[in-house]
């Protein structure tokens, strides 16, 4: 599937999305591909801003506590962004 994106300054970029999966509607692949950027952004937020990369505890109970706390914090942040109608940040 070929896609052309037009940017605010007027320039255009054309790119191709090639898949071996047989689809009835070619736009399905395009919609699924956009999920990738959302997943990557959420992973980046978890890794960079919640300090998962710096976590060094060795006690199992500390690991569980840290993971639960991070998950709760992340979910509360997502709920806050949803209530503030900031879907672009969610």
C-alpha positions, 0 to 999 in steps of 0.5 A: 500500500502506498501512502502520501503524507502532506505536512503543515509546511506543504511538503509531501512524503510517499512511503510504502507498507508491504505485507504478506498478509492477505487483507480484504481492505488494504487500509487495515494494514495502515491502521495496524501500523499506526499502533506501532508508534503508540506502543513504542511511545508508551515503552519509551515513557516507561523506560525513560521517565519511570526509571525502569532502566535504573532499577537495581533491587535484587529482593523479589519483594522489592521488585514486585513493589516497584513493578506494582507502583510503576503500573499504578502510576502509569495507569493513573497518568493515562486516566488523567490524560484521558480526563483532560482530553489530551489523547495525543499525549496518551 
